[in-house]
């Protein structure tokens, strides 16, 4: 599938719904440029057009959301396998497994982040999470903080069952970035994405 259309589907999965202006801003295209990709997805039945709503000043705009047919675009089989595996592991085995997994991840990620400034580190972590199987979005909150949003988690069933990978990921991000990291949404709570809000620590000078 076209890279732009993939990006729109991922954006709608994370956002729930979005206007053409939202999609264009996410793709860094003009509204006319984004419309070509939106119309192609409408024709393929992967997204649908919702009722007109006001999205701020100006004329009303349609909103777009995923259809049931779009679910097949996002891989699911690995989630079922992970969910089955977790049922055969004792609690202490799960804890040890995720502790060792997080330690390996942290060592690898630390090497990837070496020499980058704070914003670059957050952006790079989002990119690397996408390589690992998440659909990931970097968000500049405009107040000096950033967010990493994960959707289509590769181990969603395990995360919901145990919480281990999510807690370890949150603390790992804090250490790697020397930052305060707060999880504000969680897919296990039926949110469309797991969101980690990241605030840089301010070191006071004497």
Residue frames as a rotation matrix with the C-alpha (Angstrom) as fourth column:
UNK 1
0.579 0.815 0.000 0.00
0.815 -0.579 0.000 0.00
0.000 0.000 -1.000 0.00
UNK 2
0.235 -0.417 0.878 1.05
0.315 -0.822 -0.474 3.60
0.920 0.388 -0.062 -0.68
UNK 3
-0.598 -0.587 -0.546 3.11
0.696 -0.043 -0.716 5.07
0.397 -0.809 0.434 2.18
UNK 4
-0.857 0.321 0.404 0.83
-0.390 -0.915 -0.101 8.09
0.337 -0.244 0.909 2.48
UNK 5
0.147 0.966 -0.212 -2.28
-0.515 0.258 0.817 5.91
0.844 -0.011 0.536 2.72
UNK 6
0.010 -0.247 -0.969 -0.56
0.649 0.739 -0.182 3.79
0.761 -0.627 0.167 5.38
UNK 7
-0.903 -0.426 -0.056 0.16
0.334 -0.615 -0.715 6.96
0.270 -0.664 0.697 7.34
UNK 8
-0.474 0.811 0.344 -3.48
-0.684 -0.585 0.436 8.08
0.555 -0.029 0.831 7.11
UNK 9
0.354 0.617 -0.703 -4.76
-0.034 0.760 0.649 4.70
0.935 -0.206 0.290 8.35
UNK 10
-0.305 -0.560 -0.771 -2.30
0.786 0.310 -0.536 4.75
0.538 -0.769 0.345 11.26
UNK 11
-0.948 -0.047 0.315 -3.26
-0.078 -0.925 -0.373 8.33
0.309 -0.378 0.873 12.11
UNK 12
-0.109 0.988 0.112 -6.99
-0.695 -0.156 0.702 7.52
0.710 -0.001 0.704 12.10
UNK 13
0.233 0.141 -0.962 -6.40
0.395 0.890 0.226 4.40
0.889 -0.433 0.152 14.20
UNK 14
-0.629 -0.570 -0.529 -4.62
0.720 -0.170 -0.673 6.51
0.294 -0.804 0.517 16.81
UNK 15
-0.973 0.181 0.144 -7.00
-0.204 -0.964 -0.168 9.50
0.108 -0.193 0.975 16.60
UNK 16
-0.462 0.871 0.169 -10.37
0.397 0.373 -0.839 7.80
-0.793 -0.320 -0.518 16.18
UNK 17
0.519 0.545 0.658 -11.45
0.844 -0.206 -0.495 10.36
-0.135 0.813 -0.567 13.60
UNK 18
-0.398 -0.690 -0.604 -9.95
0.450 -0.721 0.527 13.40
-0.799 -0.062 0.598 11.88
UNK 19
0.707 0.570 -0.420 -10.83
-0.030 -0.568 -0.822 16.15
-0.707 0.594 -0.384 9.44
UNK 20
0.757 -0.440 0.483 -9.12
0.599 0.173 -0.782 16.65
0.260 0.881 0.394 6.11
UNK 21
0.627 -0.532 0.570 -7.21
-0.466 -0.842 -0.273 19.55
0.624 -0.095 -0.775 7.66
UNK 22
0.596 -0.388 0.703 -5.97
-0.631 0.315 0.709 17.26
-0.497 -0.866 -0.057 10.45
UNK 23
0.724 -0.295 0.624 -4.87
0.468 0.874 -0.129 14.63
-0.507 0.385 0.771 7.93
UNK 24
0.753 -0.437 0.492 -3.11
0.303 -0.433 -0.849 17.22
0.584 0.788 -0.194 5.76
UNK 25
0.587 -0.541 0.602 -1.25
-0.762 -0.621 0.185 18.63
0.274 -0.567 -0.777 8.76
UNK 26
0.624 -0.330 0.708 -0.18
-0.284 0.748 0.600 15.13
-0.728 -0.575 0.373 9.83
UNK 27
0.620 -0.348 0.703 1.13
0.718 0.613 -0.330 14.33
-0.316 0.709 0.630 6.33
UNK 28
-0.142 -0.616 -0.775 2.64
0.156 -0.787 0.597 17.81
-0.978 -0.036 0.207 5.94
UNK 29
-0.698 0.061 0.714 0.73
0.716 0.060 0.695 18.23
0.000 0.996 -0.085 2.67
UNK 30
-0.828 0.561 -0.003 -1.78
-0.555 -0.818 0.153 20.74
0.083 0.128 0.988 1.35
UNK 31
-0.212 0.840 0.499 -5.42
-0.444 0.372 -0.815 19.82
-0.870 -0.395 0.294 1.83
UNK 32
0.569 0.402 -0.717 -5.68
-0.811 0.132 -0.570 19.20
-0.135 0.906 0.401 -1.91
UNK 33
-0.305 -0.779 -0.547 -2.67
-0.770 0.540 -0.341 16.89
0.561 0.317 -0.765 -1.78
UNK 34
-0.852 0.026 0.522 -4.09
-0.395 0.622 -0.676 14.96
-0.342 -0.783 -0.520 1.18
UNK 35
0.081 0.996 -0.030 -7.54
-0.752 0.041 -0.658 14.73
-0.654 0.076 0.753 -0.44
UNK 36
0.094 -0.102 -0.990 -6.20
-0.885 0.447 -0.130 12.53
0.456 0.889 -0.049 -3.26
UNK 37
-0.820 -0.468 -0.329 -5.08
-0.257 0.815 -0.519 9.89
0.511 -0.341 -0.789 -0.75
UNK 38
-0.690 0.646 0.325 -8.27
-0.383 0.054 -0.922 10.23
-0.614 -0.761 0.210 1.33
UNK 39
0.199 0.808 -0.554 -10.44
-0.936 -0.010 -0.351 9.71
-0.289 0.589 0.755 -1.75
UNK 40
-0.261 -0.373 -0.890 -8.46
-0.644 0.754 -0.128 6.59
0.719 0.540 -0.437 -2.68
UNK 41
-0.993 -0.113 0.029 -9.05
-0.091 0.602 -0.793 5.12
0.072 -0.790 -0.608 0.79
UNK 42
-0.296 0.955 0.025 -12.75
-0.647 -0.182 -0.740 5.98
-0.702 -0.235 0.672 0.57
UNK 43
0.200 0.347 -0.916 -12.94
-0.955 0.278 -0.104 4.17
0.219 0.896 0.387 -2.77
UNK 44
-0.543 -0.497 -0.677 -11.22
-0.334 0.868 -0.368 1.11
0.771 0.027 -0.637 -1.26
UNK 45
0.480 0.854 -0.201 -13.72
-0.083 0.272 0.959 1.06
0.873 -0.444 0.202 1.63
UNK 46
-0.196 -0.662 -0.723 -11.02
0.738 0.386 -0.553 1.42
0.645 -0.642 0.413 4.28
UNK 47
-0.911 0.019 -0.413 -12.31
0.291 -0.681 -0.672 4.73
-0.294 -0.732 0.614 5.63
UNK 48
-0.044 0.945 0.325 -15.70
0.964 -0.045 0.261 6.41
0.261 0.325 -0.909 5.76
UNK 49
-0.750 -0.135 0.648 -16.85
0.124 -0.990 -0.062 10.01
0.650 0.034 0.759 5.79
UNK 50
-0.494 0.553 -0.671 -18.72
0.854 0.167 -0.492 11.20
-0.161 -0.816 -0.555 8.85
UNK 51
0.584 0.808 0.081 -21.13
0.811 -0.584 -0.021 14.03
0.031 0.078 -0.996 9.45
UNK 52
0.008 -0.540 0.841 -20.01
0.352 -0.786 -0.508 17.59
0.936 0.300 0.184 8.98
UNK 53
0.555 0.085 -0.827 -18.70
0.827 -0.161 0.539 19.17
-0.087 -0.983 -0.160 12.15
UNK 54
0.843 -0.343 0.413 -17.16
-0.245 -0.930 -0.273 22.49
0.478 0.129 -0.869 13.02
UNK 55
0.486 -0.769 -0.414 -13.45
0.865 0.492 0.101 22.18
0.126 -0.407 0.905 13.78
UNK 56
-0.392 -0.589 -0.706 -12.81
0.667 -0.711 0.223 25.78
-0.633 -0.384 0.672 14.79
UNK 57
-0.050 0.358 -0.932 -13.27
-0.309 -0.893 -0.327 28.99
-0.950 0.272 0.155 12.82
UNK 58
-0.739 -0.238 -0.630 -14.33
-0.643 -0.029 0.766 28.81
-0.201 0.971 -0.132 9.20
UNK 59
0.061 0.799 -0.598 -16.46
-0.897 0.307 0.319 26.44
0.439 0.517 0.735 7.21
UNK 60
0.486 0.165 0.858 -17.48
-0.631 0.746 0.214 23.04
-0.605 -0.645 0.467 8.56
UNK 61
-0.346 -0.648 -0.678 -15.48
-0.912 0.404 0.079 20.01
0.222 0.646 -0.731 7.44
UNK 62
0.713 0.472 -0.518 -16.20
-0.383 0.882 0.275 16.32
0.587 0.002 0.810 7.10
UNK 63
0.040 -0.709 0.704 -14.48
-0.918 0.252 0.305 13.92
-0.394 -0.659 -0.641 9.44
UNK 64
0.250 -0.086 -0.964 -13.05
-0.628 0.744 -0.229 10.55
0.737 0.662 0.132 8.47
UNK 65
0.119 -0.200 0.973 -12.77
-0.870 0.450 0.199 7.32
-0.478 -0.870 -0.120 10.43
UNK 66
-0.856 -0.490 -0.162 -11.73
-0.513 0.771 0.378 3.72
-0.061 0.407 -0.912 9.79
UNK 67
0.282 0.902 -0.326 -14.25
-0.880 0.379 0.287 1.14
0.383 0.206 0.901 8.60
UNK 68
0.629 -0.006 0.777 -14.43
-0.458 0.805 0.377 -2.45
-0.628 -0.594 0.503 9.81
UNK 69
0.959 -0.264 0.098 -12.69
0.236 0.562 -0.793 -3.48
0.155 0.784 0.601 6.59
UNK 70
0.460 -0.832 0.311 -9.59
-0.564 -0.544 -0.621 -1.55
0.686 0.110 -0.719 7.69
UNK 71
0.636 -0.200 0.745 -9.05
-0.672 0.331 0.663 -3.93
-0.379 -0.922 0.076 10.62
UNK 72
0.878 -0.276 0.391 -7.50
0.378 0.901 -0.212 -6.46
-0.294 0.334 0.896 8.24
UNK 73
0.681 -0.650 0.336 -4.83
-0.036 -0.488 -0.872 -3.92
0.731 0.582 -0.356 7.35
UNK 74
0.133 -0.606 0.785 -3.37
-0.942 -0.324 -0.091 -4.13
0.309 -0.727 -0.613 10.86
UNK 75
-0.366 -0.331 -0.870 -1.66
-0.222 0.939 -0.264 -7.42
0.904 0.096 -0.417 11.81
UNK 76
0.333 0.612 0.718 -3.44
-0.880 -0.073 0.470 -9.36
0.340 -0.788 0.514 14.57
UNK 77
0.666 0.053 -0.744 -2.11
-0.057 0.998 0.020 -12.93
0.743 0.029 0.668 14.60
UNK 78
-0.380 -0.905 -0.190 0.93
0.205 0.118 -0.972 -12.18
0.902 -0.408 0.141 16.74
UNK 79
-0.394 0.308 0.866 -1.35
-0.826 -0.531 -0.187 -10.76
0.403 -0.789 0.464 19.45
UNK 80
0.694 0.716 -0.072 -3.25
-0.636 0.658 0.403 -14.03
0.336 -0.234 0.912 19.72
UNK 81
0.375 -0.645 -0.666 0.00
0.297 0.764 -0.573 -16.00
0.878 0.018 0.478 19.93
UNK 82
-0.634 -0.649 0.420 1.39
-0.153 -0.427 -0.891 -13.75
0.758 -0.629 0.172 22.67
UNK 83
-0.028 0.728 0.685 -1.86
-0.954 -0.223 0.199 -14.03
0.298 -0.648 0.701 24.59
UNK 84
0.817 0.295 -0.495 -1.69
-0.221 0.954 0.203 -17.81
0.532 -0.057 0.845 24.47
UNK 85
-0.020 -0.930 -0.368 1.95
0.294 0.346 -0.891 -17.92
0.955 -0.126 0.267 25.56
UNK 86
-0.507 -0.214 0.835 1.36
-0.588 -0.623 -0.516 -15.78
0.631 -0.753 0.190 28.63
UNK 87
0.526 0.802 0.284 -1.20
-0.786 0.330 0.523 -18.30
0.326 -0.498 0.803 29.94
UNK 88
0.791 -0.262 -0.553 1.52
0.241 0.964 -0.112 -20.97
0.563 -0.045 0.825 30.14
UNK 89
-0.288 -0.948 0.138 4.04
0.274 -0.219 -0.936 -18.88
0.918 -0.231 0.323 32.12
UNK 90
0.208 0.282 -0.937 4.07
0.971 0.054 0.232 -18.51
0.116 -0.958 -0.262 35.90
UNK 91
0.963 0.265 0.044 3.98
0.256 -0.955 0.148 -14.99
0.081 -0.132 -0.988 37.35
UNK 92
0.501 -0.840 -0.206 7.66
-0.095 -0.290 0.952 -15.06
-0.860 -0.458 -0.225 38.37
UNK 93
-0.188 -0.534 0.824 8.66
0.792 0.414 0.449 -16.31
-0.581 0.737 0.345 34.91
UNK 94
0.517 0.464 0.720 6.76
0.803 -0.555 -0.219 -13.45
0.297 0.691 -0.659 33.27
UNK 95
0.960 -0.171 -0.223 8.38
-0.027 -0.847 0.530 -10.89
-0.280 -0.503 -0.818 35.58
UNK 96
0.119 -0.983 0.143 11.86
0.139 0.159 0.977 -12.25
-0.983 -0.096 0.156 34.85
UNK 97
-0.027 -0.081 0.996 11.20
0.964 0.260 0.047 -12.42
-0.263 0.962 0.071 31.11
UNK 98
0.731 0.396 0.556 10.07
0.570 -0.803 -0.177 -8.80
0.376 0.446 -0.812 30.86
UNK 99
0.793 -0.543 -0.277 12.87
-0.106 -0.570 0.814 -7.58
-0.600 -0.616 -0.510 33.13
UNK 100
-0.148 -0.892 0.428 15.48
0.413 0.338 0.846 -9.22
-0.899 0.302 0.318 30.90
UNK 101
0.150 0.298 0.943 13.70
0.988 -0.078 -0.133 -8.06
0.034 0.951 -0.306 27.73
UNK 102
0.963 0.264 0.046 13.62
0.259 -0.962 0.086 -4.44
0.067 -0.071 -0.995 29.00
UNK 103
0.457 -0.867 -0.200 17.32
-0.030 -0.240 0.970 -4.55
-0.889 -0.437 -0.135 29.94
UNK 104
-0.285 -0.543 0.790 18.26
0.773 0.356 0.524 -5.67
-0.566 0.761 0.318 26.43
UNK 105
0.447 0.546 0.708 16.03
0.853 -0.499 -0.154 -3.02
0.269 0.673 -0.689 24.86
UNK 106
0.949 -0.043 -0.312 17.42
0.113 -0.878 0.465 -0.27
-0.294 -0.477 -0.829 27.06
UNK 107
0.048 -0.999 0.016 21.04
0.223 0.026 0.975 -1.10
-0.974 -0.043 0.224 26.22
UNK 108
-0.295 -0.117 0.948 20.27
0.935 0.170 0.312 -1.12
-0.197 0.979 0.059 22.50
UNK 109
0.633 0.638 0.439 18.25
0.711 -0.703 -0.004 2.10
0.306 0.314 -0.899 22.61
UNK 110
0.709 -0.429 -0.559 20.84
0.186 -0.651 0.736 3.95
-0.680 -0.625 -0.382 24.70
UNK 111
-0.370 -0.881 0.296 23.40
0.527 0.064 0.847 3.38
-0.765 0.469 0.441 21.94
UNK 112
-0.120 0.419 0.900 20.94
0.971 -0.141 0.195 4.68
0.209 0.897 -0.389 19.34
UNK 113
0.814 0.579 0.051 20.30
0.543 -0.789 0.287 7.89
0.207 -0.206 -0.957 21.33
UNK 114
0.164 -0.837 -0.522 23.92
0.783 -0.211 0.584 8.78
-0.600 -0.505 0.621 22.06
UNK 115
-0.770 -0.637 0.034 24.81
0.555 -0.643 0.528 12.33
-0.315 0.425 0.849 21.01
UNK 116
-0.313 0.741 0.594 21.23
0.627 -0.309 0.715 13.48
0.713 0.597 -0.367 20.32
UNK 117
-0.878 0.135 0.460 19.49
-0.386 -0.767 -0.513 16.41
0.284 -0.628 0.725 22.00
UNK 118
-0.716 0.589 0.374 16.28
-0.196 0.344 -0.918 15.92
-0.670 -0.731 -0.131 23.97
UNK 119
0.256 0.874 -0.413 13.77
-0.720 -0.112 -0.685 16.38
-0.645 0.473 0.601 21.14
UNK 120
-0.070 -0.358 -0.931 15.86
-0.910 0.404 -0.088 14.25
0.408 0.841 -0.354 18.78
UNK 121
-0.945 -0.288 0.156 15.95
-0.328 0.819 -0.472 11.48
0.008 -0.497 -0.868 21.39
UNK 122
-0.298 0.912 0.282 12.16
-0.285 0.197 -0.938 11.46
-0.911 -0.360 0.201 21.73
UNK 123
0.388 0.405 -0.828 11.71
-0.888 -0.077 -0.454 11.44
-0.248 0.911 0.330 17.95
UNK 124
-0.415 -0.649 -0.638 14.23
-0.779 0.615 -0.118 8.62
0.469 0.448 -0.761 17.60
UNK 125
-0.857 0.177 0.484 12.53
-0.240 0.695 -0.678 6.53
-0.457 -0.697 -0.553 20.28
UNK 126
0.187 0.977 -0.104 9.25
-0.513 0.007 -0.859 6.90
-0.838 0.214 0.502 18.39
UNK 127
0.245 -0.173 -0.954 10.95
-0.951 0.148 -0.271 5.80
0.188 0.974 -0.129 15.16
UNK 128
-0.753 -0.633 -0.178 12.54
-0.577 0.766 -0.285 2.78
0.317 -0.112 -0.942 16.82
UNK 129
-0.507 0.669 0.544 9.24
-0.312 0.446 -0.839 1.74
-0.803 -0.595 -0.017 18.40
UNK 130
0.467 0.678 -0.567 7.72
-0.769 -0.005 -0.640 1.72
-0.437 0.735 0.519 14.91
UNK 131
-0.212 -0.639 -0.739 10.54
-0.844 0.501 -0.192 -0.55
0.493 0.583 -0.645 13.73
UNK 132
-0.927 -0.208 0.313 9.66
-0.363 0.712 -0.602 -2.86
-0.097 -0.671 -0.735 16.62
UNK 133
-0.768 0.640 0.007 6.09
0.586 0.698 0.412 -3.34
0.259 0.320 -0.911 15.39
UNK 134
-0.182 0.717 -0.673 4.11
0.588 -0.469 -0.659 -0.46
-0.788 -0.516 -0.336 16.88
UNK 135
0.085 0.202 0.976 2.39
0.782 -0.620 0.061 2.17
0.617 0.758 -0.211 14.82
UNK 136
-0.027 -0.318 -0.948 3.91
0.928 -0.359 0.094 5.18
-0.371 -0.877 0.305 16.49
UNK 137
0.505 0.218 0.835 3.40
0.543 -0.832 -0.111 8.93
0.671 0.510 -0.539 16.40
UNK 138
-0.578 -0.662 -0.477 5.68
0.816 -0.454 -0.358 11.66
0.021 -0.596 0.803 17.77
UNK 139
0.495 0.799 0.343 3.71
0.715 -0.598 0.362 14.64
0.494 0.065 -0.867 19.14
UNK 140
-0.788 -0.600 0.135 5.01
0.447 -0.709 -0.545 18.10
0.423 -0.370 0.827 20.00
UNK 141
-0.025 0.856 -0.517 2.58
1.000 0.029 -0.002 19.32
0.013 -0.517 -0.856 22.67
UNK 142
0.171 0.065 0.983 3.66
0.468 -0.883 -0.023 22.94
0.867 0.464 -0.182 22.18
UNK 143
0.889 0.158 0.431 4.39
-0.279 -0.560 0.780 23.51
0.365 -0.813 -0.453 25.86
UNK 144
0.021 -0.968 0.250 7.93
-0.983 -0.066 -0.173 22.13
0.184 -0.242 -0.953 25.97
UNK 145
-0.210 -0.031 0.977 6.73
-0.448 0.891 -0.068 18.57
-0.869 -0.453 -0.201 26.43
UNK 146
-0.514 0.023 -0.858 6.42
-0.815 0.299 0.496 15.80
0.268 0.954 -0.135 23.86
UNK 147
0.244 0.589 0.771 4.46
-0.678 0.672 -0.298 12.59
-0.694 -0.449 0.563 23.56
UNK 148
-0.859 -0.331 -0.391 5.00
-0.506 0.663 0.551 9.18
0.077 0.672 -0.737 22.03
UNK 149
0.118 0.962 0.248 1.74
-0.858 0.224 -0.462 7.52
-0.500 -0.158 0.852 20.99
UNK 150
-0.927 -0.374 0.033 1.67
-0.327 0.847 0.420 3.77
-0.185 0.378 -0.907 20.28
UNK 151
0.258 0.959 0.118 -1.18
-0.836 0.283 -0.470 1.98
-0.485 0.022 0.874 18.56
UNK 152
0.763 0.091 -0.640 -1.46
-0.444 0.793 -0.417 -1.54
0.470 0.602 0.646 17.14
UNK 153
0.135 -0.730 0.670 0.71
-0.959 0.074 0.274 -2.85
-0.250 -0.680 -0.690 19.99
UNK 154
-0.223 -0.290 -0.931 2.43
-0.664 0.744 -0.073 -6.12
0.714 0.601 -0.359 18.96
UNK 155
-0.749 -0.079 -0.658 1.81
0.351 0.795 -0.495 -7.60
0.562 -0.602 -0.568 22.43
UNK 156
-0.441 0.621 0.648 -1.47
-0.597 -0.742 0.305 -5.91
0.671 -0.252 0.697 23.35
UNK 157
0.544 0.711 -0.445 -3.03
-0.162 0.609 0.777 -9.01
0.823 -0.351 0.446 24.95
UNK 158
0.031 -0.630 -0.776 0.00
0.823 0.457 -0.338 -9.63
0.568 -0.628 0.533 27.16
UNK 159
-0.824 -0.351 0.444 0.18
0.120 -0.875 -0.470 -5.97
0.553 -0.334 0.763 28.12
UNK 160
-0.075 0.894 0.441 -3.48
-0.661 -0.376 0.649 -5.92
0.746 -0.243 0.620 29.12
UNK 161
0.594 0.316 -0.739 -3.15
0.161 0.854 0.495 -9.19
0.788 -0.413 0.457 31.04
UNK 162
0.291 -0.618 -0.731 -0.04
0.929 0.364 0.063 -8.37
0.228 -0.697 0.680 33.05
UNK 163
0.998 0.064 -0.029 0.89
0.068 -0.981 0.180 -4.70
-0.017 -0.182 -0.983 32.66
UNK 164
0.445 -0.894 -0.052 4.57
0.542 0.223 0.810 -5.73
-0.713 -0.389 0.584 32.73
UNK 165
-0.163 -0.624 0.764 5.73
0.986 -0.119 0.113 -4.45
0.020 0.772 0.635 29.34
UNK 166
0.475 0.426 0.770 3.92
0.478 -0.859 0.181 -1.10
0.739 0.283 -0.612 29.70
UNK 167
0.985 -0.121 -0.124 5.30
0.058 -0.445 0.893 -0.30
-0.163 -0.887 -0.432 33.17
UNK 168
0.233 -0.966 0.113 8.81
0.636 0.239 0.734 -1.26
-0.736 -0.099 0.670 32.12
UNK 169
-0.025 -0.193 0.981 8.56
0.938 -0.343 -0.044 0.76
0.345 0.919 0.189 28.90
UNK 170
0.810 0.405 0.424 7.43
0.247 -0.891 0.380 3.83
0.532 -0.203 -0.822 30.83
UNK 171
0.828 -0.542 -0.143 10.30
0.032 -0.209 0.977 3.62
-0.560 -0.814 -0.156 33.35
UNK 172
0.066 -0.818 0.571 12.79
0.874 0.324 0.363 2.84
-0.482 0.475 0.736 30.55
UNK 173
0.329 0.117 0.937 11.78
0.712 -0.683 -0.165 5.97
0.621 0.721 -0.308 28.65
UNK 174
0.991 0.088 0.096 12.28
0.000 -0.740 0.672 7.99
0.130 -0.667 -0.734 31.82
UNK 175
0.498 -0.867 0.013 15.81
0.274 0.172 0.946 6.71
-0.823 -0.467 0.324 32.31
UNK 176
-0.007 -0.524 0.852 16.82
0.981 0.164 0.109 6.99
-0.196 0.836 0.513 28.65
UNK 177
0.204 0.205 0.957 15.58
0.599 -0.799 0.044 10.57
0.774 0.565 -0.286 28.41
UNK 178
-0.763 -0.376 -0.526 16.30
0.642 -0.340 -0.687 11.67
0.079 -0.862 0.501 31.99
UNK 179
-0.735 0.604 0.308 12.73
-0.391 -0.749 0.536 12.92
0.554 0.273 0.786 31.94
UNK 180
-0.606 0.685 0.405 9.39
-0.368 0.210 -0.906 12.71
-0.705 -0.698 0.125 33.68
UNK 181
-0.861 0.306 -0.407 7.20
-0.281 0.380 0.881 10.26
0.424 0.873 -0.241 31.76
UNK 182
-0.525 0.779 0.343 3.45
-0.456 0.083 -0.886 9.98
-0.719 -0.622 0.312 32.36
UNK 183
-0.925 0.328 0.189 1.18
0.360 0.606 0.710 7.47
0.118 0.725 -0.678 30.64
UNK 184
-0.746 0.644 -0.168 -2.04
-0.516 -0.719 -0.465 9.36
-0.420 -0.260 0.869 29.90
UNK 185
0.394 0.865 -0.310 -3.89
-0.916 0.341 -0.213 6.78
-0.079 0.368 0.927 27.78
UNK 186
-0.666 -0.555 0.498 -3.69
-0.538 0.820 0.195 2.99
-0.517 -0.138 -0.845 27.64
UNK 187
-0.520 0.457 -0.722 -5.14
-0.669 0.308 0.677 0.63
0.531 0.835 0.146 25.04
UNK 188
-0.810 0.203 -0.551 -6.09
0.406 0.871 -0.276 -1.82
0.424 -0.447 -0.788 27.79
UNK 189
-0.607 0.626 -0.490 -8.56
0.275 -0.413 -0.868 0.84
-0.746 -0.661 0.079 28.97
UNK 190
0.215 0.689 0.692 -10.13
0.883 0.165 -0.439 0.89
-0.417 0.706 -0.573 25.48
UNK 191
0.355 -0.216 -0.910 -8.18
-0.272 -0.955 0.121 4.00
-0.894 0.205 -0.398 24.48
UNK 192
0.993 0.072 -0.097 -7.17
-0.112 0.236 -0.965 4.11
-0.047 0.969 0.242 20.79
UNK 193
0.349 -0.935 -0.061 -3.48
0.036 0.078 -0.996 4.37
0.937 0.345 0.061 21.70
UNK 194
0.536 -0.354 -0.766 -0.99
0.835 0.089 0.543 4.22
-0.124 -0.931 0.343 24.56
UNK 195
0.603 -0.267 0.752 0.29
0.156 -0.885 -0.439 7.75
0.782 0.382 -0.492 25.12
UNK 196
0.233 -0.626 -0.744 3.46
0.965 0.058 0.254 8.64
-0.116 -0.777 0.618 27.03
UNK 197
0.881 0.037 0.472 3.79
0.109 -0.986 -0.127 12.36
0.461 0.163 -0.872 27.81
UNK 198
0.250 -0.921 -0.298 7.44
0.952 0.289 -0.095 13.29
0.174 -0.260 0.950 28.29
UNK 199
0.962 0.029 0.273 8.65
-0.025 -0.981 0.194 16.37
0.273 -0.193 -0.942 30.18
UNK 200
0.161 -0.985 -0.057 12.34
0.330 0.108 -0.938 17.23
0.930 0.132 0.342 30.29
UNK 201
0.533 -0.079 -0.842 13.86
0.845 -0.012 0.535 17.48
-0.052 -0.997 0.061 33.73
UNK 202
0.646 -0.322 0.692 15.10
-0.045 -0.921 -0.387 21.00
0.762 0.219 -0.610 34.56
UNK 203
0.174 -0.690 -0.702 18.39
0.923 0.362 -0.128 20.97
0.342 -0.626 0.700 36.42
UNK 204
0.982 0.186 0.023 18.68
0.161 -0.897 0.411 23.88
0.097 -0.400 -0.911 38.82
UNK 205
0.128 -0.973 0.190 21.95
0.489 -0.105 -0.866 25.72
0.863 0.204 0.462 38.76
UNK 206
0.429 -0.041 -0.902 23.51
0.889 -0.158 0.430 26.82
-0.160 -0.987 -0.031 42.01
